Amino acid sequence: MTGEESAESAAGAGTDRPLVRSLRLGLDAPRIGPLQAALALASAPLGWLNAHRAGFLHGDEEALLTDRLHPRRRHGLLIGRYAAKCALAALRPDLDPRTLAIRPGVLEQPVLSGEGTANLGVSLSHAGPVAVAVVFPEACPMGIDLERIRPANIALLTRQTTAVERRNLAACLAVPEAERLTRLWCLKEALSKALRCGLTVPLDLLAVGRVEAGPTGLGVTFAHFAQYRGLSLAAGDLAAALVLPRPPAVTLAIDAAEWAAFREALAEAAAREMR
Ligand SMILES: CC(C)(COP(=O)(O)OP(=O)(O)OC[C@H]1O[C@@H](n2cnc3c(N)ncnc32)[C@H](O)[C@@H]1OP(=O)(O)O)[C@@H](O)C(=O)NCCC(=O)NCCS
């Protein structure tokens, strides 16, 4: 499961085969030096994941798959770990994914272990058969989220956002309201994962601040967490967000063409389910 194989599977996948796209992120942290992280998106049916799980799961992860798990939860566990192992393969192609385990920590946060993963963290999110994951140096904490854009959620999401957030986003992004609200939700959830608190805090604490359109999609700051920034992406009925420390602590270098390819993979993952 190398980065090259991932790119190939994204190009030639049929709907019964996994779709994978990974992306290395170069980070410049002036106080530490250059750092590397990797992002991956994966989509695969439960049948494929069940049949191929021995190729990427650690024994401790297999043990999480008890018979009592609802198929939906089983699918989430498998596709989330598959996406995380794809991100790991992009960052450390020398490591065998079966020797690396992602177990829940005491706050249910994903904790990565295994030889070669010292000081690496992971964040992941799943929506049905699709998942995104980011593997990052603990020196530079990150969080990620993925959601389906559903017009039926407009009323609920409106209650979870402030008028200022909605106004700022609408000024920058001429897309349907459901997409704007879902992007805001994703950004907050990704921040909550970077902070490890999850959505157990008042949502106002996670409020989005400034919003601007940039080459890597939509970029935001957070009203109460000035150390962090968020990148928001959407394609089809999927929205995703990545949260990481902002400049001057860390500057992110992403190749524009690779970022565009990542967005295309998100569009393809969304389109697969429509077929
Ligand atoms: C974290 C949370 C926002 C995830 O939201 P979601 O929409 O249900 O699911 P997503 O697919 O986006 O993300 C799920 C992943 O988030 C990660 N996650 C769970 N709790 C987390 C936390 N506290 N910090 C960071 N990541 C967390 C897990 O990797 C999980 O996937 P997995 O269980 O398959 O490993 C939500 O579950 C939450 O608020 N949890 C808090 C629960 C909590 O604090 N429990 C304490 C128990 S003592």
The ligand as an SDF file (V2000), in Angstrom:
LIG
                    3D

 48 50  0  0  0  0  0  0  0  0999 V2000
  -15.1590   12.8080   18.3680 C   0  0  0  0  0  0  0  0  0  0  0  0
  -16.5290   13.0430   17.7620 C   0  0  0  0  0  0  0  0  0  0  0  0
  -16.6490   14.5330   17.4740 C   0  0  0  0  0  0  0  0  0  0  0  0
  -16.6040   12.1900   16.4900 C   0  0  0  0  0  0  0  0  0  0  0  0
  -17.7150   12.5140   15.7240 O   0  0  0  0  0  0  0  0  0  0  0  0
  -18.5570   11.5510   14.7550 P   0  0  0  0  0  0  0  0  0  0  0  0
  -19.2440   12.4550   13.7870 O   0  0  0  0  0  0  0  0  0  0  0  0
  -19.3610   10.6520   15.5840 O   0  0  0  0  0  0  0  0  0  0  0  0
  -17.5730   10.6070   13.9790 O   0  0  0  0  0  0  0  0  0  0  0  0
  -16.3720   10.8180   12.9470 P   0  0  0  0  0  0  0  0  0  0  0  0
  -16.4870    9.7420   11.9680 O   0  0  0  0  0  0  0  0  0  0  0  0
  -16.2420   12.2110   12.4340 O   0  0  0  0  0  0  0  0  0  0  0  0
  -15.1040   10.5640   13.8730 O   0  0  0  0  0  0  0  0  0  0  0  0
  -14.9870    9.3650   14.5560 C   0  0  0  0  0  0  0  0  0  0  0  0
  -13.5700    9.2340   15.0060 C   0  0  0  0  0  0  0  0  0  0  0  0
  -13.2270   10.3180   15.8600 O   0  0  0  0  0  0  0  0  0  0  0  0
  -12.1480    9.8770   16.6540 C   0  0  0  0  0  0  0  0  0  0  0  0
  -12.3830   10.3730   18.0030 N   0  0  0  0  0  0  0  0  0  0  0  0
  -13.2690    9.9240   18.9150 C   0  0  0  0  0  0  0  0  0  0  0  0
  -13.1540   10.6500   20.0580 N   0  0  0  0  0  0  0  0  0  0  0  0
  -12.1860   11.5470   19.8530 C   0  0  0  0  0  0  0  0  0  0  0  0
  -11.6030   12.5600   20.6610 C   0  0  0  0  0  0  0  0  0  0  0  0
  -12.0010   12.7740   21.9340 N   0  0  0  0  0  0  0  0  0  0  0  0
  -10.6050   13.3170   20.1470 N   0  0  0  0  0  0  0  0  0  0  0  0
  -10.1630   13.1070   18.8660 C   0  0  0  0  0  0  0  0  0  0  0  0
  -10.6830   12.1520   18.0460 N   0  0  0  0  0  0  0  0  0  0  0  0
  -11.6900   11.3900   18.5510 C   0  0  0  0  0  0  0  0  0  0  0  0
  -12.1220    8.3460   16.5740 C   0  0  0  0  0  0  0  0  0  0  0  0
  -10.9900    7.9680   15.8220 O   0  0  0  0  0  0  0  0  0  0  0  0
  -13.3780    8.0130   15.8360 C   0  0  0  0  0  0  0  0  0  0  0  0
  -13.3050    6.9250   14.9610 O   0  0  0  0  0  0  0  0  0  0  0  0
  -13.1300    5.4090   15.4620 P   0  0  0  0  0  0  0  0  0  0  0  0
  -13.9890    5.2810   16.6820 O   0  0  0  0  0  0  0  0  0  0  0  0
  -13.5810    4.5860   14.3140 O   0  0  0  0  0  0  0  0  0  0  0  0
  -11.6660    5.2720   15.7720 O   0  0  0  0  0  0  0  0  0  0  0  0
  -17.6720   12.6290   18.7020 C   0  0  0  0  0  0  0  0  0  0  0  0
  -17.7430   11.2340   18.7360 O   0  0  0  0  0  0  0  0  0  0  0  0
  -17.4930   13.1530   20.1100 C   0  0  0  0  0  0  0  0  0  0  0  0
  -17.8210   14.2820   20.4140 O   0  0  0  0  0  0  0  0  0  0  0  0
  -16.9280   12.3430   20.9960 N   0  0  0  0  0  0  0  0  0  0  0  0
  -16.6470   12.7380   22.3370 C   0  0  0  0  0  0  0  0  0  0  0  0
  -16.8780   11.5580   23.1790 C   0  0  0  0  0  0  0  0  0  0  0  0
  -16.2150   11.6490   24.4690 C   0  0  0  0  0  0  0  0  0  0  0  0
  -15.6420   12.6310   24.8590 O   0  0  0  0  0  0  0  0  0  0  0  0
  -16.2560   10.5760   25.1660 N   0  0  0  0  0  0  0  0  0  0  0  0
  -15.5940   10.4720   26.4070 C   0  0  0  0  0  0  0  0  0  0  0  0
  -15.7940    9.1010   26.8660 C   0  0  0  0  0  0  0  0  0  0  0  0
  -15.0090    8.8770   28.3960 S   0  0  0  0  0  0  0  0  0  0  0  0
  1  2  1  0
  2  3  1  0
  2  4  1  0
  2 36  1  0
  4  5  1  0
  5  6  1  0
  6  7  2  0
  6  8  1  0
  6  9  1  0
  9 10  1  0
 10 11  2  0
 10 12  1  0
 10 13  1  0
 13 14  1  0
 14 15  1  0
 15 16  1  0
 15 30  1  0
 16 17  1  0
 17 18  1  0
 17 28  1  0
 18 19  1  0
 18 27  1  0
 19 20  2  0
 20 21  1  0
 21 22  1  0
 21 27  2  0
 22 23  1  0
 22 24  2  0
 24 25  1  0
 25 26  2  0
 26 27  1  0
 28 29  1  0
 28 30  1  0
 30 31  1  0
 31 32  1  0
 32 33  2  0
 32 34  1  0
 32 35  1  0
 36 37  1  0
 36 38  1  0
 38 39  2  0
 38 40  1  0
 40 41  1  0
 41 42  1  0
 42 43  1  0
 43 44  2  0
 43 45  1  0
 45 46  1  0
 46 47  1  0
 47 48  1  0
M  END
$$$$
